[in-house]
Amino acid sequence: MKSPNLDIGRGGYHPCMDWVTCAHSAGCTGIAGRPSGLCLAHLPPEQLGAALGALSPGRLLDLRGTTVTSDLLSRVLDATGARPGRTRLDRVRFTGDVKLAGVTFGGDVSLDGATFERLASFFGARFEGNVSLAGVRFSRELSFHGVTVRGHVSLDRAVMSRDALFSQAVFGHGLSCERARFDGYATFDGARLGDGATFRGARFGRTLSFRKVSGHAGFDGAHFAADAYLSATGRLSAARARADGLLDVAVARCGVDLRGVEVTGPMTVRLTDSQADLEGARLRGPATVTGRGRSTVTSLREVEAASLGLFGLDLSSCRFAGLAHPSGVRVKDCTFALTPRGIQVGLRWPMLRWFSRRRALAAEHPRRGHGHLGDDPGASPDSLAALYAGLRPTDRATAADFAFAAMEMRRQAGHGWWLSVSWLVCGYGMRMGRAAAWCALVAAFSAAAVLWSTASHATGHTGAPALPSAPVHHIWAR
């Protein structure tokens, strides 16, 4: 049986490669050229000149598995007029600085599994097709600043050991960085993502600056080991992400998905005409969610937050069931749902009920016959009472409505007959108009009873006039 590295002619096969490797040595993985059987790095000077002379702009450039020095790279780019066509650089090892300023790649570029031992600068380069950098390792700095790619870019499982700059880059059909590792500072400020970007399962070892980015972006399951600043004009998702430092999120005219996010440090979310979903989030540090325009929070279910501030938000449809620490939630200038006003007749005591309009959580509506209980199955009267009693609105009107609602939920949960009496007589001491009405009604009945009694004494018990009695002396005279 032949060895997988056995020379065939003047080249050989490698078990991990899909090309004929260089015949110079068993350790060289460079693609073998014809007729020499050697890769470009091991050609003698006279043969190298001929091989470079065969290159031309717009034609295929294939250096798979080759070790490329700075000098060799420069000579290759000169030979192609800095305009190579389809480029195959899989598993290439770049030993010197890579500077591709002004280079235009006319076709797809593949760099899967390549290694950059020094600076990798694509600054100012242009790619007319797709770019694949899957599994690439950048040992030093990486610069994609100002790069234009008409197709899609893949950095899946890539490792960036130092700073990575992607600011002002343009990705026509999006960017994929799934399970990529950014060990240094990373910036995408001002980038345009085209069809969107995904960083699912990526890890950021130092500060991430993702500000004023155009397009959708997903950081689902990502790990931010340091501070992260996320700002995009498209939909932003960081579901089940983990942040060990500050997490700063800002979105405009879109939505942000923060379900199941875990943040150890402070968290700030700024919404402008946008909506946010924080269901199941675990916020260890202080957190604030601020809204401008028509900004909403759709869910705070199962949220664990010792200190959470909600400012200027529409919470009329927000789900609060399972909120772990309602007493740690501060609410200011927020809008809640309103209960309907009017009279309701039912079979339960009391059969006749009247309702005044007040601010309420959306989960209370199904209990009044508005909506469906399936909308929020965890909203039992006891849990709603705890939410109403724990939440801390800053304005007095909302605070009073929530205090009333807490007593109302306790009454519906059956925590004592006296609650029903208190509700009926004086609205738990918070509807004094109701008590005044009862007093007026009692006073009216009392006045009517007094008037009737006075009239009865004036006319006698039978109501007939009394007969005068005859003098006694008249009787004896007879």
C-alpha positions in Angstrom: 0.0 0.0 0.0 1.3 3.4 -1.0 2.0 6.1 1.6 -0.4 9.1 1.3 2.7 11.4 1.0 4.3 9.2 -1.8 5.6 11.2 -4.7 3.6 10.8 -7.9 5.7 12.0 -10.7 7.2 15.1 -9.1 4.4 15.9 -6.7 2.6 14.2 -3.9 -0.8 13.9 -2.1 -1.5 15.0 1.5 -4.3 13.4 3.5 -5.7 16.8 4.6 -5.4 18.5 1.2 -7.5 18.3 -1.9 -4.5 19.2 -4.2 -1.2 17.8 -5.3 1.4 19.0 -2.8 4.9 20.2 -3.4 7.6 17.6 -4.1 10.3 19.6 -2.3 9.6 17.8 1.0 6.9 15.9 2.8 6.3 18.9 5.1 5.5 21.3 2.3 1.8 21.6 1.6 2.1 24.1 -1.2 0.2 23.3 -4.4 2.6 21.8 -7.0 3.0 23.6 -10.3 3.6 22.0 -13.7 5.9 20.7 -14.9 8.2 21.2 -12.0 6.0 19.6 -9.3 7.2 22.4 -6.9 5.2 25.1 -5.2 5.9 28.8 -5.9 8.0 29.1 -2.7 10.4 26.4 -3.7 11.0 27.2 -7.4 14.5 28.1 -8.4 14.9 31.8 -9.4 14.8 31.1 -13.1 11.7 29.0 -12.9 10.0 31.4 -10.5 10.4 34.2 -13.0 8.7 32.1 -15.7 5.9 31.1 -13.3 5.2 34.7 -12.4 5.3 35.7 -16.0 2.4 33.2 -16.7 0.2 35.2 -14.3 -2.0 37.9 -15.6 -4.7 40.3 -14.4 -8.2 38.7 -14.0 -6.9 35.1 -14.2 -7.0 32.4 -11.5 -4.4 32.8 -8.7 -3.9 29.5 -6.9 -1.3 29.4 -4.0 -3.0 26.9 -1.8 -0.9 25.6 1.1 2.1 27.7 0.0 4.4 29.6 2.4 4.3 33.2 1.2 6.9 35.8 2.2 6.4 39.6 1.9 8.7 39.6 -1.1 6.9 36.7 -2.9 3.5 38.3 -2.2 4.7 41.6 -3.7 6.0 39.9 -6.8 2.7 38.0 -7.3 0.7 41.2 -7.0 2.9 43.0 -9.5 2.6 40.1 -11.9 -1.3 40.2 -11.7 -1.4 44.0 -11.9 -2.9 44.1 -8.4 -6.1 42.7 -10.1 -6.2 39.0 -9.7 -9.3 37.1 -10.6 -10.5 34.0 -8.7 -8.0 33.6 -5.8 -7.4 30.4 -3.9 -5.2 30.9 -0.8 -6.5 28.1 1.5 -4.0 27.1 4.2 -1.5 29.7 3.0 1.1 30.7 5.6 2.0 34.4 5.4 5.3 34.9 7.2 5.6 38.7 6.6 3.4 41.7 6.6 0.4 41.5 4.3 -0.6 44.8 2.8 -3.2 44.8 0.1 -4.0 48.5 -0.3 -5.3 49.2 -3.7 -5.7 45.6 -4.7 -8.9 44.6 -6.5 -9.9 40.9 -6.5 -12.1 40.2 -9.5 -13.6 36.9 -8.3 -14.2 34.9 -5.2 -11.4 34.7 -2.6 -10.8 31.7 -0.4 -8.4 31.9 2.6 -9.8 29.1 4.7 -7.4 27.8 7.3 -4.7 30.4 6.4 -2.2 31.8 8.9 -1.1 35.4 9.1 2.0 35.5 11.3 2.4 39.3 11.1 0.2 42.3 10.2 -2.7 41.6 7.9 -3.9 44.8 6.3 -6.7 44.7 3.7 -7.1 48.5 4.1 -8.6 49.9 0.9 -8.8 46.5 -0.9 -11.9 45.7 -3.0 -13.5 42.3 -3.5 -15.9 41.8 -6.4 -17.1 38.4 -5.2 -17.4 36.5 -1.9 -14.6 36.2 0.7 -14.1 33.1 2.9 -11.8 33.4 5.9 -13.1 30.5 7.8 -10.7 29.1 10.4 -8.1 31.8 9.7 -5.6 32.7 12.4 -4.4 36.2 12.7 -1.4 36.3 15.0 -1.0 40.1 14.9 -3.3 43.0 14.0 -6.0 42.7 11.4 -7.3 45.7 9.4 -10.5 45.5 7.3 -11.0 49.3 7.6 -12.7 50.8 4.6 -12.8 47.5 2.7 -15.5 47.0 0.1 -16.9 43.5 -0.5 -19.7 43.1 -3.0 -20.4 39.6 -1.9 -20.5 37.8 1.4 -17.7 37.6 4.0 -17.2 34.6 6.3 -14.9 34.7 9.3 -16.5 31.6 11.0 -14.2 30.1 13.6 -11.5 32.6 12.8 -9.0 33.7 15.6 -7.9 37.3 15.8 -5.2 37.4 18.5 -4.7 41.2 18.4 -6.9 44.2 17.5 -9.3 43.8 14.6 -10.5 46.9 12.7 -13.6 46.6 10.6 -14.8 50.3 10.8 -16.2 51.9 7.6 -16.2 48.5 5.8 -19.0 47.6 3.4 -20.3 44.1 3.2 -22.7 43.9 0.2 -24.2 40.5 1.2 -23.5 40.4 4.9 -20.9 39.1 7.3 -20.6 35.9 9.2 -18.4 35.5 12.3 -19.9 32.4 14.0 -17.8 31.1 16.8 -15.1 33.5 15.9 -12.6 34.7 18.6 -11.6 38.3 19.0 -8.9 38.4 21.6 -8.0 42.1 21.1 -10.0 45.3 20.7 -12.6 45.0 18.0 -14.4 47.8 16.2 -17.1 47.8 13.5 -18.0 51.5 13.8 -19.8 52.9 10.7 -19.8 49.6 8.9 -22.5 48.7 6.4 -23.7 45.1 6.7 -25.8 44.7 3.7 -27.9 41.5 4.3 -26.8 41.6 8.0 -24.1 40.1 10.3 -24.1 37.2 12.6 -21.8 36.7 15.6 -23.5 33.6 17.0 -21.2 32.0 19.6 -18.4 34.5 19.1 -16.1 35.6 21.9 -14.8 39.1 22.5 -11.9 39.2 24.9 -11.6 43.0 25.0 -13.8 46.0 24.3 -16.1 45.7 21.3 -17.2 48.9 19.6 -20.2 48.3 17.3 -21.5 51.8 16.9 -23.6 53.4 14.1 -23.6 50.2 12.2 -26.1 50.0 9.3 -28.0 46.7 9.0 -29.2 43.8 11.2 -26.8 42.1 13.6 -27.1 39.0 15.7 -24.9 38.2 18.8 -26.9 35.2 20.0 -24.9 33.2 22.4 -21.9 35.5 22.2 -19.6 36.1 25.1 -18.4 39.7 25.9 -15.5 39.4 28.3 -15.1 43.2 28.5 -17.3 46.2 27.7 -19.5 46.0 24.6 -21.1 49.0 22.8 -23.8 47.9 20.4 -25.6 50.4 18.2 -27.3 49.6 14.9 -30.0 50.9 12.6 -31.4 47.4 11.9 -32.7 44.7 14.2 -30.2 43.8 16.9 -30.2 40.4 18.8 -28.1 39.3 21.7 -30.3 36.5 23.0 -28.6 34.2 25.5 -25.4 36.4 25.3 -23.2 36.8 28.3 -21.5 40.1 29.2 -18.9 40.3 32.0 -18.5 44.0 31.8 -20.7 46.9 30.7 -23.3 46.3 28.0 -24.5 49.4 26.2 -27.2 48.9 23.5 -28.8 51.6 21.4 -31.2 51.0 18.5 -33.4 53.3 16.4 -36.6 52.4 14.6 -36.2 48.7 15.0 -36.2 46.0 17.7 -33.7 44.5 20.1 -33.9 40.9 21.4 -32.2 40.5 24.8 -34.0 37.3 25.9 -32.0 35.3 28.3 -29.1 37.7 28.3 -26.8 37.5 31.4 -25.0 40.7 32.3 -22.6 40.9 35.3 -21.8 44.6 35.0 -24.0 47.6 34.3 -26.5 47.5 31.4 -27.9 50.4 29.5 -30.5 50.1 26.7 -31.6 53.2 24.8 -34.6 52.9 22.4 -35.8 55.4 19.8 -39.1 54.4 18.3 -38.1 50.8 19.0 -39.1 47.8 21.1 -37.1 45.5 23.4 -37.7 42.0 24.7 -35.9 41.1 28.0 -37.7 37.9 28.9 -35.6 35.7 31.1 -32.7 38.2 31.4 -30.4 38.0 34.4 -29.0 41.4 35.3 -26.5 41.3 38.1 -25.5 45.0 38.0 -27.6 48.1 37.7 -29.7 48.3 34.5 -31.7 51.0 32.8 -34.0 50.9 29.8 -34.8 54.4 28.3 -37.2 55.1 25.5 -37.8 58.0 23.2 -40.7 58.4 20.9 -42.9 55.3 20.6 -40.6 52.9 22.4 -42.0 49.7 24.1 -40.8 46.8 26.2 -42.8 43.7 25.3 -41.7 41.3 28.1 -40.0 41.3 31.5 -41.1 37.8 32.3 -38.8 35.8 34.6 -36.3 38.7 34.7 -33.8 38.7 37.6 -32.7 42.2 38.3 -31.8 43.7 41.6 -31.9 47.2 40.2 -33.8 48.0 37.0 -34.9 51.4 35.8 -37.6 51.9 33.2 -38.0 55.4 31.8 -40.2 56.9 29.1 -41.5 53.5 27.8 -44.8 52.2 26.7 -45.5 49.2 29.0 -49.2 48.8 28.1 -48.6 45.3 26.6 -45.5 44.3 28.6 -45.6 40.9 30.4 -44.3 41.1 34.0 -45.2 37.6 35.3 -42.3 36.0 37.2 -40.4 39.2 37.7 -38.0 38.1 40.5 -37.5 41.4 42.3 -40.3 43.9 41.5 -39.3 46.1 44.4 -36.0 46.7 42.6 -37.8 48.1 39.5 -38.1 51.9 39.3 -40.7 53.3 36.8 -40.8 56.8 35.6 -42.8 58.5 32.8 -44.1 55.1 31.5 -47.4 54.3 30.0 -49.5 51.4 31.2 -52.7 49.8 30.1 -56.0 51.4 31.2 -58.9 49.4 32.7 -62.3 50.0 31.1 -64.8 52.0 33.2 -68.5 51.3 33.7 -71.0 49.0 35.4 -70.9 45.2 35.3 -73.6 42.8 36.3 -72.7 39.2 37.2 -73.7 36.2 39.1 -71.0 36.6 41.8 -71.4 38.7 44.9 -71.7 41.6 44.6 -73.8 41.2 41.5 -73.7 44.9 40.6 -70.1 46.3 40.2 -68.9 49.7 39.1 -65.4 50.3 37.8 -63.4 53.5 37.5 -60.6 53.8 35.0 -57.1 53.3 36.4 -53.6 52.3 35.2 -53.0 48.5 35.2 -50.6 45.8 34.0 -51.6 44.1 30.8 -51.8 40.7 32.6 -54.8 42.0 34.6 -57.0 42.4 31.5 -57.8 38.7 31.0 -59.1 38.6 34.5 -61.6 41.3 33.6 -62.8 39.5 30.5 -60.5 41.4 28.1 -58.0 39.3 26.2 -57.2 35.6 27.0 -55.8 34.0 30.0 -53.4 32.2 27.7 -51.8 35.5 27.0 -50.0 35.3 30.3 -50.6 32.0 32.1 -48.4 33.0 35.1 -50.6 36.0 36.0 -52.4 34.6 39.1 -54.1 37.0 41.5 -51.4 36.4 44.1 -48.6 37.0 41.6 -50.3 40.1 40.3 -50.7 41.4 43.9 -47.0 41.0 44.5 -46.1 42.8 41.3 -48.5 45.7 42.1 -47.2 46.0 45.6 -43.5 45.7 44.6 -43.3 48.0 41.6 -42.3 51.6 42.4 -43.8 54.2 40.0 -42.5 57.7 40.7 -45.7 59.6 39.9 -48.4 59.6 42.6 -51.3 58.7 40.3 -49.8 55.5 39.0 -48.6 54.6 42.5 -52.1 55.0 43.9 -53.6 52.9 41.1 -51.1 50.2 41.7 -51.8 50.2 45.5 -55.5 49.9 44.7 -54.8 47.1 42.2 -52.7 45.2 44.8 -55.7 45.1 47.2 -58.1 44.2 44.4 -55.9 41.2 43.5 -55.8 40.1 47.1 -59.6 40.3 47.3 -59.9 38.2 44.1 -57.5 35.7 45.6 -59.9 35.3 48.6 -57.7 36.7 51.4 -60.5 37.7 53.7 -64.1 38.8 53.6 -63.2 42.2 55.0 -61.5 43.0 51.7 -64.9 42.8 50.0 -66.5 45.0 52.6 -63.6 47.5 52.4 -63.9 47.5 48.5 -67.6 48.0 48.7 -67.6 50.7 51.4 -64.6 52.9 50.6 -62.5 51.2 47.8 -59.8 50.0 50.3 -59.6 53.6 51.7 -58.5 55.0 48.4 -61.9 55.8 46.8 -63.3 58.3 49.3 -66.0 59.3 46.8 -67.5 55.9 47.3 -67.5 56.4 51.1 -69.1 59.8 50.6 -71.8 58.3 48.4 -72.6 55.7 51.1 -72.7 58.5 53.8 -75.0 60.5 51.6 -77.2 57.5 51.1 -77.4 56.7 54.8 -78.1 60.4 55.5 -80.9 60.4 53.0 -82.5 57.3 54.5 -82.1 58.8 58.0 -83.7 62.1 57.0 -86.6 60.2 55.4 -87.1 58.1 58.5 -87.1 61.2 60.8 -89.6 63.0 58.6 -91.9 60.0 58.5 -91.7 59.6 62.3 -92.5 63.3 62.9 -95.5 63.2 60.7 -96.8 60.0 62.4 -96.7 61.6 65.9 -98.5 64.7 64.6 -101.5 62.8 63.2 -101.7 60.0 65.8 -101.1 56.4 65.5 -104.4 55.7 63.6 -104.4 58.8 61.6 -108.0 59.8 62.8 -108.8 63.1 64.7 -109.4 62.6 68.6 -113.1 63.1 70.0 -113.6 65.7 72.8 -114.6 64.2 76.3 -117.9 65.4 78.1 -117.6 67.4 81.4 -118.1 65.3 84.6 -120.5 67.7 86.2 -122.9 67.3 83.2 -123.0 63.6 83.9 -123.9 63.9 87.5 -126.6 66.5 86.6 -128.3 63.8 84.6 
